[in-house]
């Protein structure tokens, strides 16, 4: 059982797009699981063993559990098999909230991961199926932005991650094969800048943007900034 399931195409996607939110949710006592649809290999940097070790280290930094599925990196497709594999994770962990990649991106794996997550959310509630686990339907689905396009869409909400930004950056630093050179340092600096910009939109130090297809409810006016 978990409160939140965050889906990414590759190890580090969730950390890039919503690592601060993950850190904040853990600090608030929520149980969070990260699910990578692929192991991220092959890439120009690292090995399968290296990436697995880095992903495990990042999970420890954030205080979450991590699941890696067997879908193919660079060839990720929205197939029935991929939907069912993720749906079984949903049925097993039974999260209340599901986070998925933003559906528009230059990286085909990210686009496919978004479609797979949306379909798996629906598949997870099936009865009369060979899928493991009992039917379950996460109540809310939100998208996070970890994209290769320079998008400027208006989010549904921005979350204050001022208290979780340092853990987000520490988790990303665990991916030394990906961010341990000059290029990686520029990418990390860009993420800090983006967090500061989103934070400035809501009057805090750092923020992360999220997107919803359904209306977002507010339980208390105290939560409005």
Secondary structure, DSSP 8 states (H G I E B T S, - for coil): --SEEEEESSTTHHHHHHHHHHHHHHHTT--EEEEESS---S-SS--HHHHHHHHHHHHHHHT-EEEE----TT-----HHHHHHHHHHHHHH--SEEEEE-S--S-HHHHHHHHHHHHHHHHTT-SS-SSSS-----SEEEEE---SS------SEEEE-TTTHHHHHHHHHT-HHHHSSHHHHHHHHHHHHHHHHHHHHHTSS-EEEEEESS----S-GGG--
